[in-house]
Amino acid sequence: MVSPYDFSYPSGVNTQAINLSKYLISIGHNVDIIGPSSTRTTIDGIAFHSLGKCISFPIASTATRISLNPKIFFNLRAILKKQFDVIHIHEPFMPLVSLSTLLLAQSPIIATFHAYHEYKNNYKILQNMMSQLMNRIDHAVCVSKTSQSYIQAWLEKFTGDVSIIGNGIDVSRFNSPRKHNAVSRPFTVTFIGRDEPRKGLKLLLEAMNKLSYSNYPMKLLIAGPHDLSPYHNLFPNLFNKTEIELLGPVNNDVIPNILSATDVLCAPSLEGESFGIILLEGLASHTPVVATNIKGYSDVLSLQNYPTIPVNDTGAIANAVETLLLNPSLRHQMAELGNHIVRKYDWTVIGPKIESIYWDVRGK
């Protein structure tokens, strides 16, 4: 199982790679994980081959932690001498770990494509190389129709198989007891993600600033960012009147506890999301989700008639949060619908689909 991203930092792709590995081990397979890590890292007893430190590299409006150390190529060559039955590469064209694995691997290759951006396609930089290397892949998996559209130009001459299989989630992890009956507890709105423009944190703060004048008993819980001081002067009433708890970067293990104390999860992203695993985590925790109607989120929500809001609209965010605050029955309805949606993404459903691909390419 190969991922190009730093395993010492939170990453949606790494979370998928780790949790898929855990599922496969639980049904009797042996799994090694290969990837870079800036610190000494262990992964719950899974064999992990660290390829060294990373740098922060800007790609498609986000800070991506990858390794560009050329020694990776030689380290991978040594690791891949082990006779793996299959090699599963996440983001196969991302340098240098995934791309080098694609070049070196002698075993059957499954590749999962996670990326998407509305306005930029960074794969075009590798256009000539991609056209040649795509056919080293035996089976391409896209996490959504949106992510498939991002590589569609290179699928036209692809001779392997293509599947759309969503990200997986262990639904049972998010069934922890909720605290909604505490009379004295304020209505809690939660944001989980990085403080990058595309994630929409500023929009949420602006929306909450509008609501702060209504004197509702509300709390804003923010996980991910280190510091909110740049926003103090922009939204003074919010910071003066609303309880704000800043958790900083959090480990994936604590997200179920965060969501168990959440009344509404906000995902006001502007762009660059191919799927949105945080949506599934919210739905699995029976928490109403206020999410924008960007393509990646719509693939998960809108097709199931789950309500979304327009992109870049603070008024819509404020209205959605206020409506849910004042309408407990609507919160219950959205929680029930969300629980119905998330079931098809449980690892007991997603895992066998991926395992069957392993057996198929191994057989070929």
Secondary structure as the mmCIF struct_conf table of DSSP 4:
data_model
#
loop_
_struct_conf.conf_type_id
_struct_conf.id
_struct_conf.beg_label_comp_id
_struct_conf.beg_label_asym_id
_struct_conf.beg_label_seq_id
_struct_conf.end_label_comp_id
_struct_conf.end_label_asym_id
_struct_conf.end_label_seq_id
STRN STRN1 VAL A 2 VAL A 2
STRN STRN2 TYR A 5 TYR A 5
TURN_TY1_P TURN_TY1_P1 PHE A 7 SER A 8
BEND BEND1 TYR A 9 TYR A 9
HELX_RH_AL_P HELX_RH_AL_P1 GLY A 12 SER A 26
TURN_TY1_P TURN_TY1_P2 ILE A 27 GLY A 28
STRN STRN3 ASP A 32 GLY A 35
BEND BEND2 SER A 38 THR A 39
STRN STRN4 ILE A 43 ILE A 43
TURN_TY1_P TURN_TY1_P3 ASP A 44 GLY A 45
STRN STRN5 ILE A 46 ILE A 46
STRN STRN6 ALA A 47 SER A 50
STRN STRN7 ILE A 55 ILE A 59
TURN_TY1_P TURN_TY1_P4 ALA A 60 SER A 61
STRN STRN8 THR A 62 ILE A 66
TURN_TY1_P TURN_TY1_P5 PRO A 70 PRO A 70
HELX_RH_AL_P HELX_RH_AL_P2 LYS A 71 ILE A 79
TURN_TY1_P TURN_TY1_P6 LEU A 80 LYS A 81
BEND BEND3 LYS A 82 LYS A 82
BEND BEND4 ASP A 85 ASP A 85
STRN STRN9 ILE A 87 HIS A 90
BEND BEND5 GLU A 91 GLU A 91
TURN_TY1_P TURN_TY1_P7 PRO A 92 PHE A 93
BEND BEND6 MET A 94 MET A 94
TURN_TY1_P TURN_TY1_P8 PRO A 95 LEU A 96
HELX_RH_AL_P HELX_RH_AL_P3 VAL A 97 LEU A 104
BEND BEND7 SER A 107 SER A 107
STRN STRN10 ILE A 109 PHE A 113
BEND BEND8 GLU A 118 TYR A 119
HELX_RH_3T_P HELX_RH_3T_P1 ASN A 122 LEU A 126
HELX_RH_AL_P HELX_RH_AL_P4 GLN A 127 LEU A 133
HELX_RH_3T_P HELX_RH_3T_P2 MET A 134 ARG A 136
BEND BEND9 ASP A 138 ASP A 138
STRN STRN11 HIS A 139 CYS A 142
BEND BEND10 VAL A 143 SER A 144
HELX_RH_AL_P HELX_RH_AL_P5 LYS A 145 TYR A 150
TURN_TY1_P TURN_TY1_P9 ILE A 151 ILE A 151
HELX_RH_AL_P HELX_RH_AL_P6 GLN A 152 LEU A 155
TURN_TY1_P TURN_TY1_P10 GLU A 156 LYS A 157
BEND BEND11 GLY A 160 GLY A 160
STRN STRN12 ASP A 161 ILE A 164
STRN STRN13 ILE A 169 ILE A 169
HELX_RH_3T_P HELX_RH_3T_P3 VAL A 171 PHE A 174
HELX_LH_PP_P HELX_LH_PP_P1 SER A 176 ARG A 178
TURN_TY1_P TURN_TY1_P11 HIS A 180 ASN A 181
TURN_TY1_P TURN_TY1_P12 VAL A 183 SER A 184
BEND BEND12 ARG A 185 ARG A 185
HELX_LH_PP_P HELX_LH_PP_P2 PRO A 186 PRO A 186
STRN STRN14 PHE A 187 ILE A 192
BEND BEND13 GLY A 193 GLY A 193
HELX_RH_3T_P HELX_RH_3T_P4 PRO A 197 LYS A 199
TURN_TY1_P TURN_TY1_P13 GLY A 200 GLY A 200
HELX_RH_AL_P HELX_RH_AL_P7 LEU A 201 SER A 212
TURN_TY1_P TURN_TY1_P14 TYR A 213 ASN A 215
STRN STRN15 MET A 218 ALA A 223
BEND BEND14 GLY A 224 GLY A 224
BEND BEND15 HIS A 226 HIS A 226
HELX_RH_3T_P HELX_RH_3T_P5 SER A 229 TYR A 231
TURN_TY1_P TURN_TY1_P15 HIS A 232 LEU A 234
BEND BEND16 PHE A 235 PHE A 235
HELX_RH_AL_P HELX_RH_AL_P8 PRO A 236 LYS A 241
BEND BEND17 THR A 242 THR A 242
STRN STRN16 GLU A 243 GLY A 248
BEND BEND18 PRO A 249 PRO A 249
HELX_RH_3T_P HELX_RH_3T_P6 ASN A 252 VAL A 254
HELX_RH_AL_P HELX_RH_AL_P9 ILE A 255 SER A 260
TURN_TY1_P TURN_TY1_P16 ALA A 261 ALA A 261
BEND BEND19 ASP A 263 ASP A 263
STRN STRN17 VAL A 264 ALA A 267
BEND BEND20 GLU A 271 GLU A 271
BEND BEND21 SER A 274 PHE A 275
HELX_RH_AL_P HELX_RH_AL_P10 ILE A 277 ALA A 284
TURN_TY1_P TURN_TY1_P17 SER A 285 HIS A 286
STRN STRN18 VAL A 289 ALA A 291
STRN STRN19 THR A 292 THR A 292
HELX_RH_AL_P HELX_RH_AL_P11 LYS A 295 VAL A 300
TURN_TY1_P TURN_TY1_P18 LEU A 301 LEU A 301
HELX_RH_3T_P HELX_RH_3T_P7 SER A 302 GLN A 304
TURN_TY1_P TURN_TY1_P19 ASN A 305 ASN A 305
STRN STRN20 ILE A 309 ILE A 309
TURN_TY1_P TURN_TY1_P20 VAL A 311 ASN A 312
HELX_RH_AL_P HELX_RH_AL_P12 THR A 314 LEU A 326
HELX_RH_AL_P HELX_RH_AL_P13 PRO A 328 VAL A 342
HELX_RH_3T_P HELX_RH_3T_P8 ARG A 343 TYR A 345
STRN STRN21 ASP A 346 ASP A 346
HELX_RH_AL_P HELX_RH_AL_P14 TRP A 347 GLY A 363
#
